[in-house]
Amino acid sequence: MNATFDPAAHPSAASQPLPRALRWAAWLLATLACLLVFGLYTVPDFMVMLADQMWACF
């Protein structure tokens, strides 16, 4: 009796790769989110507000 797992025999158990368009959309969304966050660090008012909030924790 062979007890090995055969993913071809169970297609629902095999991991299906994401479609190419969905992967591109996910990478694009992640890149835009990173650019937005990094862009906020160039705004002096945001940096002062962030520093004030950090100091308020102590």
C-alpha positions in Angstrom: 0.0 0.0 0.0 1.5 3.3 -1.1 0.8 6.1 1.5 2.4 9.0 -0.4 0.3 12.1 -1.2 -0.4 12.7 -4.9 -1.5 16.3 -5.5 -2.6 15.3 -9.0 -5.1 13.0 -7.5 -6.5 15.8 -5.3 -6.6 19.0 -7.3 -8.4 20.9 -4.6 -5.6 20.1 -2.1 -2.9 21.3 -4.5 -2.0 25.0 -4.1 -3.1 26.9 -7.2 -0.7 29.8 -8.1 -2.3 33.3 -8.3 -3.1 34.7 -11.7 -0.3 36.9 -13.1 -2.6 40.0 -13.2 -3.5 39.5 -9.5 0.2 39.2 -8.5 1.0 42.4 -10.5 -1.9 44.2 -8.8 -0.7 43.1 -5.3 2.9 44.2 -6.0 1.6 47.5 -7.4 -0.6 48.1 -4.4 2.3 47.3 -2.0 4.7 49.5 -3.8 2.2 52.5 -3.8 1.6 52.0 -0.1 5.3 52.1 0.6 5.8 55.2 -1.6 3.0 56.9 0.3 4.5 56.1 3.7 8.0 57.1 2.6 6.6 60.3 1.0 5.1 61.3 4.3 8.5 61.5 5.9 9.4 64.3 3.5 6.6 66.5 5.0 8.0 68.5 8.0 4.6 69.0 9.6 4.0 65.2 9.6 7.4 64.6 11.2 6.7 67.1 14.0 3.3 65.6 14.6 4.8 62.1 14.7 7.5 63.2 17.1 4.9 64.8 19.3 2.8 61.7 19.4 5.8 59.6 20.3 6.8 61.9 23.1 3.2 61.8 24.4 3.6 58.1 25.1 6.2 58.7 27.8 
